[in-house]
């Protein structure tokens, strides 16, 4: 019996081809679906539901992203935001591994809750 390796699927809320505030340089921003934190002043509450999103493989997303690589310059690249990217850690790891193998800069935005200097 041959075992076929199944590609991981991530659930993506939306894509932004020319982000300028989500990391150094111009970024291709991937907003993932799903977040359990429910921050009071969340900028993206529409990303909270894990079941609402378009399924993508890492290869499908990279194919879309690298079309804009000419705009990234030396500092730009791919940023994953959300939602909460860590809820899809296996997919995120695969996406970043493949992106790095192609020479792309990667980053993610993770939100934490702080009150009076203490993490909640």
Secondary structure per residue as TSV (DSSP state, phi and psi in degrees):
chain	resnum	aa	ss	phi	psi
A	1	X	-	360.0	128.9
A	2	X	-	-95.7	136.1
A	3	X	-	-95.0	124.7
A	4	X	-	-97.7	126.3
A	5	X	-	-76.3	122.9
A	6	X	-	-87.4	133.0
A	7	X	-	-71.7	142.2
A	8	X	-	-72.2	148.2
A	9	X	E	-117.6	132.9
A	10	X	E	-107.8	151.5
A	11	X	E	-103.8	119.2
A	12	X	E	-112.7	127.8
A	13	X	E	-75.6	-51.0
A	14	X	E	-163.1	169.3
A	15	X	E	-129.1	143.6
A	16	X	E	-127.9	121.1
A	17	X	E	-82.8	-16.7
A	18	X	E	-141.9	65.0
A	19	X	E	-80.9	136.9
A	20	X	S	-119.7	1.4
A	21	X	S	-125.4	8.5
A	22	X	S	-112.4	37.9
A	23	X	S	134.9	179.6
A	24	X	S	-69.2	142.9
A	25	X	S	67.9	-164.1
A	26	X	S	-84.4	134.3
A	27	X	E	-121.5	146.0
A	28	X	E	-91.8	114.8
A	29	X	E	-104.7	126.9
A	30	X	E	-108.5	116.0
A	31	X	E	-96.4	113.0
A	32	X	E	-81.4	158.8
A	33	X	S	-89.9	143.2
A	34	X	-	104.3	125.8
A	35	X	-	-161.2	132.8
A	36	X	S	-101.6	-2.9
A	37	X	-	-75.5	-36.9
A	38	X	-	55.9	48.6
A	39	X	-	-60.4	138.1
A	40	X	T	-57.9	-40.0
A	41	X	T	-110.4	35.8
A	42	X	-	-58.2	136.5
A	43	X	S	-80.6	-19.0
A	44	X	-	-132.6	54.5
A	45	X	G	-62.5	-19.2
A	46	X	G	-70.7	-8.5
A	47	X	G	-94.1	-3.4
A	48	X	-	-63.1	-37.6
A	49	X	-	-75.8	117.1
A	50	X	T	-67.5	-26.1
A	51	X	T	-85.3	-6.4
A	52	X	S	-106.1	109.9
A	53	X	S	172.2	162.7
A	54	X	E	-97.6	127.3
A	55	X	E	-73.8	134.2
A	56	X	E	-136.6	149.3
A	57	X	E	-90.1	165.2
A	58	X	H	-60.3	-41.4
A	59	X	H	-63.4	-39.9
A	60	X	H	-63.5	-43.0
A	61	X	H	-67.4	-42.1
A	62	X	H	-63.5	-38.1
A	63	X	H	-60.2	-41.7
A	64	X	H	-67.2	-45.4
A	65	X	H	-65.0	-47.5
A	66	X	G	-67.9	-11.7
A	67	X	G	-62.6	-23.2
A	68	X	G	-103.5	7.0
A	69	X	G	-58.1	-31.2
A	70	X	G	-61.5	-20.8
A	71	X	G	-91.0	-13.0
A	72	X	T	-74.3	-27.1
A	73	X	T	66.2	-158.7
A	74	X	T	-78.1	-25.1
A	75	X	T	-102.6	-19.0
A	76	X	-	-74.4	-178.2
A	77	X	E	164.4	-143.9
A	78	X	E	-113.6	130.4
A	79	X	E	-120.6	136.0
A	80	X	E	-106.9	127.1
A	81	X	E	-129.4	-161.8
A	82	X	S	-167.2	-151.5
A	83	X	S	45.4	-170.1
A	84	X	-	-119.2	103.4
A	85	X	G	-55.9	-31.0
A	86	X	G	-67.9	-15.7
A	87	X	G	-71.0	-16.0
A	88	X	G	-122.5	46.5
A	89	X	H	-59.2	-39.1
A	90	X	H	-64.7	-42.8
A	91	X	H	-65.9	-44.4
A	92	X	H	-59.5	-43.0
A	93	X	H	-62.0	-44.6
A	94	X	H	-64.2	-44.5
A	95	X	H	-59.8	-47.9
A	96	X	H	-67.7	-38.3
A	97	X	H	-60.4	-45.3
A	98	X	H	-69.9	-38.5
A	99	X	H	-64.6	-44.2
A	100	X	H	-63.6	-38.0
A	101	X	H	-61.8	-25.7
A	102	X	T	-91.9	2.1
A	103	X	T	84.1	22.0
A	104	X	-	-95.6	138.8
A	105	X	-	-74.7	137.6
A	106	X	E	-129.0	157.8
A	107	X	E	-164.4	165.9
A	108	X	E	-140.7	158.0
A	109	X	-	-114.9	123.5
A	110	X	-	-122.5	132.1
A	111	X	-	-98.0	141.1
A	112	X	-	-126.6	151.7
A	113	X	-	-98.1	127.6
A	114	X	E	-128.9	140.4
A	115	X	E	-139.3	119.4
A	116	X	T	51.0	46.4
A	117	X	T	78.3	3.1
A	118	X	E	-114.3	137.0
A	119	X	E	-73.0	136.6
A	120	X	-	-96.6	360.0
